[in-house]
Amino acid sequence: MSTQHKGKYAEQKACEYLSSQGFKIVEQNFFAKKIGEIDIIALKNEVYHFIEVKSAPEYEIAINNITSSKLSKIKRSADYYLQTKKLDVSFCIDAIIIVDEELEFLENITL
């Protein structure tokens, strides 16, 4: 399975999980020009969740792929999204880590 295919599979799994938890998927693979990409944008209880999906053979590898520069890009991309959609809403940045068939949802990772 190619890396791109694995990523799409992980994002699909993440969307299924989020939907089962009452989230509405607003957008996938939102690309902010010259800044970065947000894997999933979801909405629950009037809070926008900007979600980075990481999958790897081991948890440590996946979690360590969320670097401070990656978080900074996600934050800037989220700001760009909210500006372009003219939204003044509560939001947070989350991560979903997938290792094999295990999924872990980490909310508000930018404390």
RAQUI-V97556 format. One record per residue. N is the residue number from 1. RES is the residue in one small letter. PHI is phi in degrees with one decimal (none if undefined). PSI is psi in degrees with one decimal (none if undefined). D_LAST is the distance of its C-alpha to the last C-alpha in whole Angstrom. Layout:
# RAQUI-V97556
n=N res=RES phi=PHI psi=PSI d_last=D_LAST
n=N res=RES phi=PHI psi=PSI d_last=D_LAST
This chain:
# RAQUI-V97556
n=1 res=m phi=none psi=130.1 d_last=35
n=2 res=s phi=-70.9 psi=160.3 d_last=33
n=3 res=t phi=-59.8 psi=-42.6 d_last=30
n=4 res=q phi=-63.0 psi=-42.0 d_last=30
n=5 res=h phi=-65.3 psi=-41.2 d_last=31
n=6 res=k phi=-61.2 psi=-41.8 d_last=29
n=7 res=g phi=-62.5 psi=-44.2 d_last=26
n=8 res=k phi=-63.5 psi=-41.7 d_last=28
n=9 res=y phi=-61.9 psi=-44.9 d_last=28
n=10 res=a phi=-63.1 psi=-41.9 d_last=25
n=11 res=e phi=-65.1 psi=-38.8 d_last=24
n=12 res=q phi=-63.0 psi=-44.2 d_last=27
n=13 res=k phi=-60.7 psi=-42.6 d_last=26
n=14 res=a phi=-62.1 psi=-43.9 d_last=22
n=15 res=c phi=-62.9 psi=-41.8 d_last=24
n=16 res=e phi=-61.8 psi=-43.3 d_last=26
n=17 res=y phi=-61.8 psi=-50.2 d_last=23
n=18 res=l phi=-59.3 psi=-44.2 d_last=21
n=19 res=s phi=-59.5 psi=-40.5 d_last=25
n=20 res=s phi=-67.3 psi=-20.9 d_last=26
n=21 res=q phi=-96.6 psi=9.8 d_last=23
n=22 res=g phi=90.4 psi=9.8 d_last=24
n=23 res=f phi=-83.0 psi=147.9 d_last=22
n=24 res=k phi=-103.2 psi=124.0 d_last=24
n=25 res=i phi=-76.6 psi=117.8 d_last=24
n=26 res=v phi=-89.6 psi=-42.7 d_last=24
n=27 res=e phi=-160.1 psi=150.5 d_last=24
n=28 res=q phi=-123.2 psi=145.7 d_last=24
n=29 res=n phi=53.4 psi=50.6 d_last=24
n=30 res=f phi=-73.4 psi=123.5 d_last=23
n=31 res=f phi=-104.9 psi=117.2 d_last=24
n=32 res=a phi=-95.3 psi=117.3 d_last=23
n=33 res=k phi=-47.4 psi=127.7 d_last=26
n=34 res=k phi=61.0 psi=8.0 d_last=25
n=35 res=i phi=-114.0 psi=-62.4 d_last=21
n=36 res=g phi=169.1 psi=-168.1 d_last=21
n=37 res=e phi=-125.8 psi=146.4 d_last=21
n=38 res=i phi=-110.9 psi=124.9 d_last=19
n=39 res=d phi=-62.7 psi=-52.3 d_last=20
n=40 res=i phi=-139.0 psi=135.9 d_last=20
n=41 res=i phi=-115.6 psi=122.6 d_last=19
n=42 res=a phi=-131.0 psi=160.3 d_last=19
n=43 res=l phi=-128.7 psi=132.0 d_last=20
n=44 res=k phi=-150.6 psi=131.6 d_last=20
n=45 res=n phi=51.0 psi=42.7 d_last=20
n=46 res=e phi=64.0 psi=18.5 d_last=20
n=47 res=v phi=-113.9 psi=128.8 d_last=16
n=48 res=y phi=-83.2 psi=134.3 d_last=16
n=49 res=h phi=-114.9 psi=120.9 d_last=14
n=50 res=f phi=-100.1 psi=114.2 d_last=14
n=51 res=i phi=-117.6 psi=126.6 d_last=15
n=52 res=e phi=-96.6 psi=128.2 d_last=15
n=53 res=v phi=-106.4 psi=127.5 d_last=18
n=54 res=k phi=-128.1 psi=132.0 d_last=19
n=55 res=s phi=-128.4 psi=146.4 d_last=22
n=56 res=a phi=-162.2 psi=165.5 d_last=24
n=57 res=p phi=-68.3 psi=-21.7 d_last=26
n=58 res=e phi=-134.7 psi=145.4 d_last=24
n=59 res=y phi=-56.2 psi=-45.9 d_last=20
n=60 res=e phi=-60.0 psi=-39.8 d_last=20
n=61 res=i phi=-62.8 psi=-47.7 d_last=21
n=62 res=a phi=-61.5 psi=-49.4 d_last=19
n=63 res=i phi=-66.5 psi=-35.5 d_last=16
n=64 res=n phi=-72.7 psi=-13.4 d_last=17
n=65 res=n phi=-77.2 psi=-8.8 d_last=17
n=66 res=i phi=-96.1 psi=86.0 d_last=14
n=67 res=t phi=-86.5 psi=169.5 d_last=14
n=68 res=s phi=-64.2 psi=-34.5 d_last=12
n=69 res=s phi=-70.1 psi=-34.7 d_last=15
n=70 res=k phi=-64.8 psi=-45.0 d_last=15
n=71 res=l phi=-61.0 psi=-40.2 d_last=11
n=72 res=s phi=-61.7 psi=-42.4 d_last=12
n=73 res=k phi=-64.8 psi=-40.0 d_last=15
n=74 res=i phi=-63.8 psi=-43.4 d_last=14
n=75 res=k phi=-61.7 psi=-45.2 d_last=12
n=76 res=r phi=-65.4 psi=-37.9 d_last=16
n=77 res=s phi=-66.3 psi=-38.9 d_last=17
n=78 res=a phi=-63.5 psi=-45.3 d_last=16
n=79 res=d phi=-58.7 psi=-44.1 d_last=16
n=80 res=y phi=-60.9 psi=-45.1 d_last=20
n=81 res=y phi=-59.4 psi=-49.4 d_last=20
n=82 res=l phi=-63.3 psi=-38.1 d_last=20
n=83 res=q phi=-66.0 psi=-47.8 d_last=22
n=84 res=t phi=-67.6 psi=-29.9 d_last=25
n=85 res=k phi=-90.8 psi=-0.3 d_last=25
n=86 res=k phi=53.0 psi=49.2 d_last=25
n=87 res=l phi=-105.9 psi=133.8 d_last=22
n=88 res=d phi=-119.0 psi=86.4 d_last=20
n=89 res=v phi=-136.5 psi=164.7 d_last=18
n=90 res=s phi=-74.6 psi=143.3 d_last=15
n=91 res=f phi=-151.0 psi=162.4 d_last=13
n=92 res=c phi=-147.5 psi=163.5 d_last=10
n=93 res=i phi=-109.9 psi=126.4 d_last=10
n=94 res=d phi=-123.0 psi=169.5 d_last=11
n=95 res=a phi=-135.6 psi=147.2 d_last=13
n=96 res=i phi=-121.2 psi=123.0 d_last=16
n=97 res=i phi=-105.9 psi=127.3 d_last=18
n=98 res=i phi=-122.0 psi=122.7 d_last=22
n=99 res=v phi=-126.7 psi=116.7 d_last=24
n=100 res=d phi=55.0 psi=-120.3 d_last=27
n=101 res=e phi=-100.8 psi=3.7 d_last=28
n=102 res=e phi=-88.2 psi=137.2 d_last=24
n=103 res=l phi=-126.9 psi=132.7 d_last=21
n=104 res=e phi=-125.4 psi=128.5 d_last=18
n=105 res=f phi=-102.3 psi=117.7 d_last=15
n=106 res=l phi=-110.1 psi=110.9 d_last=12
n=107 res=e phi=-88.7 psi=145.0 d_last=10
n=108 res=n phi=52.6 psi=65.0 d_last=7
n=109 res=i phi=-82.9 psi=3.8 d_last=6
n=110 res=t phi=-110.8 psi=39.6 d_last=4
n=111 res=l phi=-69.7 psi=none d_last=0
